[in-house]
Amino acid sequence: MSERDRDVLAVERRGWPGPGAKERAIRERLGISATRYYQLLNALLDDPRALEHDPVTVNRLRRIRDERRERR
């Protein structure tokens, strides 16, 4: 896993106080758009290295993703 991949998971692991704070942190900390961030994050959810690095965050996000898919 790259440093950027680990940073993406770290941003996602953290709680955010209100709307816009997370997007601002993505731009400032990672230097990418929110759209690109979510593309990278979604790819990480299927990466076994990400699961090994941060199983709690990855499993939580997989559950959320699966629930959303089921509702469609």
C-alpha positions in Angstrom: 0.0 0.0 0.0 1.2 3.5 -0.8 1.5 6.3 1.7 -1.5 8.0 -0.1 -3.6 4.8 0.4 -2.8 4.9 4.1 -3.7 8.6 4.2 -7.0 8.0 2.5 -7.9 5.3 5.1 -6.7 7.6 7.9 -9.0 10.4 6.7 -11.9 8.0 6.5 -11.2 6.6 10.0 -11.6 10.0 11.6 -14.9 11.5 12.7 -15.9 14.8 11.2 -17.8 17.6 13.0 -19.9 18.9 10.2 -20.6 19.3 6.5 -17.6 20.4 4.5 -15.0 19.6 7.1 -14.1 16.3 5.5 -13.9 17.6 2.0 -11.7 20.5 3.2 -9.4 18.0 4.9 -9.2 15.9 1.8 -8.1 18.9 -0.3 -5.7 20.2 2.3 -4.2 16.9 3.5 -4.2 14.8 0.3 -4.3 17.5 -2.4 -7.0 15.8 -4.4 -10.7 16.4 -5.1 -13.4 14.7 -3.1 -14.4 12.8 -6.2 -10.9 11.4 -6.7 -10.8 10.6 -3.0 -13.9 8.5 -3.1 -12.7 6.7 -6.2 -9.5 5.8 -4.4 -11.4 4.8 -1.3 -13.8 2.5 -3.2 -10.8 0.8 -4.8 -9.2 0.3 -1.4 -12.2 -1.5 -0.1 -11.5 -4.3 -2.5 -7.7 -4.4 -1.7 -6.6 -7.1 0.7 -3.7 -5.0 1.8 -6.1 -2.3 3.0 -8.1 -4.8 4.9 -4.9 -6.0 6.6 -3.8 -2.5 7.3 -7.1 -1.2 8.8 -9.7 -4.0 9.1 -12.1 -2.0 11.3 -12.4 0.9 8.8 -12.5 -1.3 5.7 -15.1 -3.7 7.1 -17.3 -0.9 8.3 -17.1 0.8 4.8 -17.8 -2.5 3.1 -20.9 -3.0 5.2 -22.2 0.4 4.3 -21.4 -0.1 0.6 -23.2 -3.5 0.6 -26.3 -2.0 2.4 -26.5 0.8 -0.2 -26.2 -1.7 -3.0 -29.0 -3.9 -1.5 -31.4 -0.9 -1.3 -31.0 -0.2 -5.0 
